[in-house]
């Protein structure tokens, strides 16, 4: 009991250290430091952000080492130790920790599997842990170049062999335990698909991604991977009906991308989506013969790190800008963003789905709703435009970007909306106009 309580406490505390380290790394990468407070109480800098990251990682490592002495047989400690070492840029040690976690998880599973008196939910939890650690080792081996494709697949197939008999007997297990197992099985098939795709075995890759969709029909990762594979065999029955991506997938995608979002997108790729939307807003105001001061309440959908919000805050200082994004890490960064005057860019930033957030706003309470490269991850925008029409004041404005998609006869069932091979949704001009008109725009 004492060991279980210690591990439960460890499982709560260690992610806080790792999340804090990741957040400070993201802020340092984004150059957000003007309002940060360092440990000695002085104004922070990018250097202090880096030192904070090192502090959190050091605390995480010390905690791992302490608990590993108290609980030497626990795979969980080695799993989080691997995650810590990965953030510390020590790939070899991280891989070794993940591998040790997998060995311990296999031992635990074998022990419970050989005992006829084992509680079935404890047994399934142990199997889930075996799957999880096998996936971690295969993914780390792929990322760090330490395992060949065949070695990765052998690990994952071994884990699959244990799982196949279980996938059709869900009614015999606790619901929470069963869902956890399904999540790992889903991740397993997606990883197997990725390995096969990387080595050019597209038929096998498609098979595994389809197996993932049998577990979760709207899994964003599997759908995006299927869309990226050009097969030309007419088997598009799944993709032809895709109107949205799993919000959890989108959130995880941008959580992982947040630390390098601006450095890669703006500095390297010269991203201009936020500029396009803002220029369109100013152009619309000119056509309506309105001044920028007429815009008092702005909602920035999918605000990301705050690129668009900063443009508004700098040029329309009287406007109250509210942001919303699915990614908590993006939100953490945008909440720290400052205008050129040193004021907060956003009055508030919520972690939420765009349509759900708009549904919480009062009728006729917003002057302008903007979305820079957001609808390409939303898909069907009918609900968002419907809520926008409700909350906008008379002559209110909606401005957004889309990825153009000119559908042809073979795409007639797509309604002008399609998940493209790049993993983003394409929208035809007709689709946009039809939906907008149906909502009163």
C-alpha positions in Angstrom: 0.0 0.0 0.0 2.8 2.4 0.9 4.5 1.8 -2.4 1.3 2.3 -4.4 0.7 5.6 -2.6 4.2 6.7 -3.3 3.8 5.9 -7.0 0.5 7.6 -7.1 2.0 10.8 -5.7 5.0 10.5 -8.1 2.6 10.1 -11.1 0.9 13.4 -10.1 4.0 15.4 -9.3 6.4 14.4 -12.1 4.3 15.6 -15.0 4.1 19.0 -13.3 7.9 19.4 -13.4 8.0 18.2 -17.1 5.2 20.4 -18.2 6.7 23.4 -16.4 10.1 22.7 -18.1 8.3 22.4 -21.5 6.4 25.7 -21.0 9.5 27.7 -20.0 11.3 26.2 -23.1 8.4 27.4 -25.3 8.5 30.9 -23.8 12.2 31.1 -24.3 11.9 30.0 -27.9 9.1 32.5 -28.6 11.1 35.3 -26.9 8.4 36.0 -24.4 10.1 37.2 -21.3 9.3 40.9 -20.7 6.8 40.2 -18.0 8.3 37.1 -16.5 9.5 37.1 -12.9 12.7 35.1 -12.2 13.4 33.2 -8.9 15.1 36.2 -7.3 12.1 38.4 -8.1 13.7 40.4 -10.9 12.3 40.8 -14.4 13.1 37.6 -16.3 14.9 37.2 -19.6 15.4 34.5 -22.1 18.4 33.2 -20.2 16.3 33.0 -17.0 13.7 31.0 -18.9 16.4 28.5 -19.9 17.7 28.3 -16.3 14.1 27.7 -15.1 13.8 24.8 -17.6 17.0 23.3 -16.3 15.8 23.7 -12.7 12.5 21.8 -13.4 14.3 19.1 -15.2 16.9 18.7 -12.4 14.1 18.4 -9.9 12.3 15.8 -12.1 15.5 13.8 -12.3 16.1 13.9 -8.6 12.6 12.8 -7.9 12.9 9.9 -10.4 16.1 8.8 -8.7 14.6 9.0 -5.3 11.5 7.0 -6.2 13.4 4.4 -8.1 15.2 3.5 -4.9 11.9 3.1 -3.1 10.1 1.3 -5.9 12.8 -0.5 -7.9 10.4 -2.8 -9.8 8.2 0.0 -11.1 8.3 0.6 -14.9 6.6 4.0 -14.3 9.8 5.6 -12.8 11.9 4.6 -15.8 9.2 5.8 -18.2 9.3 9.3 -16.7 13.0 9.2 -16.4 13.2 8.6 -20.1 10.8 11.5 -20.7 13.0 13.8 -18.5 16.3 12.7 -20.3 14.6 13.3 -23.6 13.9 16.9 -22.6 17.5 17.2 -21.4 18.7 16.2 -24.9 20.3 12.9 -23.8 18.8 10.5 -26.4 21.0 7.4 -25.5 20.1 7.6 -21.8 16.5 8.3 -22.6 16.3 5.3 -24.9 17.9 3.1 -22.2 15.4 4.3 -19.6 12.4 3.6 -21.9 13.9 0.1 -22.7 14.2 -0.7 -19.0 10.6 0.5 -18.4 9.5 -2.0 -21.1 11.5 -4.9 -19.6 9.9 -4.2 -16.2 6.4 -3.9 -17.7 6.9 -7.2 -19.5 8.0 -8.9 -16.3 4.9 -7.5 -14.4 2.6 -8.7 -17.2 4.2 -12.2 -17.3 3.9 -12.5 -13.5 0.2 -11.6 -13.5 -0.5 -13.7 -16.6 0.8 -16.8 -15.0 -1.3 -16.4 -11.8 -4.8 -17.9 -12.2 -6.0 -15.7 -9.3 -5.1 -12.4 -10.9 -7.8 -9.8 -11.0 -8.7 -9.4 -14.6 -8.6 -5.5 -14.5 -5.1 -5.6 -12.9 -4.1 -8.0 -15.7 -5.5 -5.7 -18.5 -3.8 -2.7 -16.9 -0.5 -4.6 -17.0 -1.1 -5.5 -20.7 -1.8 -1.8 -21.4 1.5 -0.9 -19.7 3.3 -3.5 -21.9 1.8 -1.9 -25.0 2.7 1.6 -23.9 6.3 0.9 -23.0 6.8 -1.1 -26.3 5.5 1.9 -28.2 7.8 4.3 -26.3 10.8 2.1 -27.1 9.9 1.8 -30.8 9.2 5.5 -31.1 12.4 6.5 -29.3 14.4 4.0 -31.4 12.9 5.6 -34.5 13.4 9.2 -33.4 17.0 8.6 -32.1 18.0 6.3 -35.0 18.7 3.4 -32.6 16.4 0.8 -34.1 15.8 -0.3 -37.7 12.3 -0.5 -39.1 12.3 -4.3 -38.7 13.4 -4.0 -35.1 10.6 -1.5 -34.4 8.0 -3.7 -36.1 9.2 -6.8 -34.2 8.6 -5.0 -30.9 5.2 -3.7 -31.9 4.1 -7.0 -33.4 5.0 -8.8 -30.2 2.8 -6.4 -28.3 0.0 -6.8 -30.8 0.2 -10.6 -30.4 -0.8 -10.1 -26.7 -3.6 -7.7 -27.6 -5.5 -9.3 -30.5 -7.5 -11.8 -28.4 -8.6 -9.1 -26.0 -10.0 -6.4 -28.4 -13.5 -8.1 -28.7 -14.3 -8.8 -25.1 -14.8 -5.3 -23.6 -17.9 -6.1 -21.6 -15.8 -8.2 -19.1 -13.6 -5.3 -17.9 -13.9 -2.1 -16.0 -14.8 0.7 -18.4 -11.9 3.0 -17.4 -9.3 0.1 -17.7 -10.8 -0.9 -21.0 -10.6 2.6 -22.4 -7.0 2.9 -21.3 -6.2 -0.4 -23.1 -8.0 0.8 -26.3 -6.0 4.0 -26.3 -2.8 2.0 -26.2 -4.0 -0.4 -28.9 -4.9 2.6 -31.0 -1.5 4.1 -30.5 0.1 0.7 -31.3 -1.6 0.5 -34.7 -0.8 4.1 -35.6 2.9 3.5 -34.8 2.9 0.3 -36.9 1.4 2.2 -39.7 4.0 4.9 -39.5 6.9 2.5 -39.5 5.5 0.7 -42.6 4.8 4.0 -44.4 8.4 5.2 -43.7 9.8 2.1 -45.3 7.5 2.3 -48.3 5.2 -0.5 -47.4 2.0 1.5 -48.2 -0.4 -1.4 -48.4 0.6 -2.6 -44.9 0.5 1.0 -43.6 -3.0 1.5 -44.8 -4.0 -1.8 -43.1 -2.7 -0.7 -39.8 -4.3 2.8 -40.0 -7.6 1.2 -40.8 -7.2 -1.1 -37.8 -6.7 2.1 -35.7 -10.0 3.5 -37.1 -11.8 0.3 -36.2 -11.0 1.2 -32.6 -11.7 4.9 -32.9 -13.5 6.0 -36.1 -12.6 9.7 -35.9 -9.0 9.3 -34.8 -7.2 12.3 -36.4 -3.8 10.7 -36.7 -5.0 7.6 -38.6 -7.2 9.7 -40.9 -4.5 12.2 -41.7 -2.0 9.4 -42.4 -4.5 7.7 -44.7 -5.2 10.9 -46.6 -1.4 11.3 -47.1 -1.1 8.0 -48.9 -2.0 8.2 -52.6 -3.3 4.8 -53.5 -5.4 5.5 -56.6 -7.5 2.3 -55.9 -10.8 3.9 -55.3 -10.9 2.8 -51.7 -11.8 6.1 -50.2 -14.9 5.1 -48.3 -13.6 6.3 -45.0 -12.0 9.5 -46.2 -15.0 10.6 -48.3 -17.1 11.0 -45.1 -14.5 12.9 -43.0 -15.9 16.3 -42.0 -13.8 16.9 -38.9 -10.7 15.7 -37.0 -10.6 14.5 -33.4 -10.1 17.6 -31.2 -7.7 15.6 -29.1 -5.5 15.0 -32.1 -5.4 18.7 -33.1 -4.7 19.7 -29.5 -1.8 17.2 -29.2 -0.5 18.3 -32.6 -0.1 21.9 -31.6 1.0 21.1 -28.0 3.9 19.4 -29.6 4.5 22.1 -32.1 4.2 25.1 -29.7 7.8 25.4 -28.7 9.0 25.9 -32.3 5.9 27.3 -33.8 7.1 30.8 -34.5 10.7 30.1 -35.1 9.8 27.6 -37.8 6.6 29.1 -39.2 7.5 32.8 -39.2 11.3 32.9 -39.3 11.9 30.0 -41.7 8.7 29.6 -43.7 7.8 33.3 -43.6 4.2 32.5 -42.6 1.7 35.3 -43.4 -1.7 33.9 -42.5 -2.2 36.3 -39.6 -1.2 39.3 -41.8 -3.6 38.2 -44.5 -6.5 38.1 -42.1 -5.6 41.4 -40.5 -5.2 43.1 -43.9 -8.6 41.7 -44.9 -10.1 43.2 -41.8 -8.7 46.7 -42.5 -9.9 46.4 -46.1 -13.4 45.5 -45.0 -13.5 48.4 -42.6 -12.6 50.8 -45.4 -15.3 49.4 -47.7 -17.8 49.9 -44.9 -16.4 53.3 -44.2 -15.8 52.4 -40.6 -12.8 53.4 -38.5 -10.7 50.9 -36.5 -12.0 52.4 -33.3 -15.5 51.0 -34.2 -14.1 47.5 -33.4 -14.5 47.1 -29.6 -14.8 43.4 -29.1 -12.7 40.9 -31.0 -12.6 37.1 -30.8 -9.4 35.4 -32.1 -10.3 31.8 -32.8 -7.4 29.3 -32.7 -5.2 32.2 -31.5 -2.1 30.0 -31.2 0.8 32.0 -29.8 -0.9 35.3 -30.4 0.5 36.5 -33.8 -2.9 37.9 -35.0 -3.9 39.2 -31.6 -0.6 41.2 -31.4 -1.4 42.9 -34.7 -4.8 44.0 -33.4 -3.5 45.1 -30.0 -0.8 47.2 -31.6 -3.0 49.0 -34.2 -6.3 48.9 -32.4 -5.4 49.6 -28.7 -9.0 50.3 -27.8 -10.2 46.8 -28.9 -10.7 44.1 -26.3 -9.3 40.9 -27.8 -10.4 37.5 -26.5 -8.5 34.4 -27.6 -9.4 30.7 -27.7 -7.4 27.6 -28.7 -7.5 23.9 -28.2 -3.8 23.7 -27.3 -3.1 24.4 -23.7 0.5 25.0 -24.4 -0.3 27.5 -27.1 -2.7 29.2 -24.7 0.1 29.4 -22.0 2.3 31.3 -24.5 -0.4 33.6 -25.8 -1.4 34.6 -22.3 2.1 36.0 -21.8 2.1 38.0 -25.1 2.5 41.7 -24.8 1.7 44.6 -27.3 4.4 47.2 -28.2 3.1 49.3 -25.3 3.7 46.4 -22.8 0.0 45.7 -22.3 -1.5 42.2 -22.4 -2.5 41.4 -26.0 -5.5 39.3 -24.8 -8.0 40.2 -22.1 -8.6 36.5 -21.8 -7.6 33.3 -23.4 -9.7 30.1 -23.1 -8.7 26.5 -23.7 -11.7 25.3 -25.8 -13.2 24.3 -29.1 -14.0 27.3 -31.2 -17.7 26.7 -31.7 -18.2 25.7 -28.0 -16.4 28.9 -26.9 -18.6 31.1 -29.2 -21.7 29.4 -27.7 -20.8 30.9 -24.3 -20.8 34.4 -25.6 -23.9 36.6 -25.4 -25.9 37.5 -28.5 -24.8 40.6 -30.4 -21.8 41.1 -28.1 -18.9 40.8 -30.6 -17.8 43.2 -33.4 -15.4 40.9 -35.1 -14.4 37.2 -35.2 -11.1 36.2 -36.8 -9.5 32.9 -37.5 -6.0 32.5 -39.1 -5.4 29.0 -40.5 -7.9 27.5 -38.1 -10.7 26.2 -40.4 -8.2 23.9 -42.2 -8.1 21.8 -39.0 -11.8 22.2 -38.2 -13.3 20.9 -41.4 -17.1 21.5 -41.3 -17.5 25.2 -40.4 -21.3 25.3 -40.3 -21.5 25.3 -36.5 -18.8 28.0 -36.1 -20.5 30.3 -38.7 -23.9 29.7 -37.1 -22.6 30.7 -33.6 -20.7 33.6 -35.2 -23.9 34.9 -36.7 -25.6 34.8 -33.3 -22.9 36.6 -31.3 -22.0 39.3 -33.9 -23.4 42.8 -33.7 -25.3 44.2 -36.8 -22.8 44.5 -39.6 -20.3 42.5 -37.6 -17.4 40.8 -39.5 -15.9 37.4 -39.8 -12.4 37.0 -41.3 -10.6 33.8 -41.9 -8.2 31.9 -44.2 -8.9 28.5 -45.8 -6.8 26.1 -48.0 -8.3 26.4 -51.4 -9.8 23.3 -52.9 -11.4 23.2 -56.4 -13.4 20.0 -56.4 -14.0 18.1 -59.6 -16.6 15.6 -60.7 -14.9 12.8 -58.9 -15.2 14.8 -55.7 -18.9 15.5 -56.0 -19.7 13.8 -52.7 -17.3 16.0 -50.8 -19.6 19.1 -50.8 -16.5 21.1 -51.5 -14.9 20.0 -48.2 -12.1 17.4 -48.3 -9.3 16.1 -46.1 -6.3 16.7 -48.3 -3.1 14.7 -48.6 -1.3 17.4 -46.5 -3.4 16.5 -43.5 -5.5 19.7 -43.6 -9.0 20.3 -44.9 -9.6 22.0 -48.2 -12.7 24.2 -48.7 -14.1 25.3 -52.0 -15.3 28.8 -52.5 -18.8 27.5 -53.3 -18.9 25.6 -50.0 -17.8 28.7 -48.0 -20.4 30.9 -49.7 -23.2 28.4 -49.4 -22.6 27.9 -45.6 -22.2 31.6 -45.0 -25.4 32.4 -46.9 -27.4 29.8 -45.0 -26.3 31.5 -41.7 -27.4 34.9 -42.9 -24.1 36.4 -44.0 
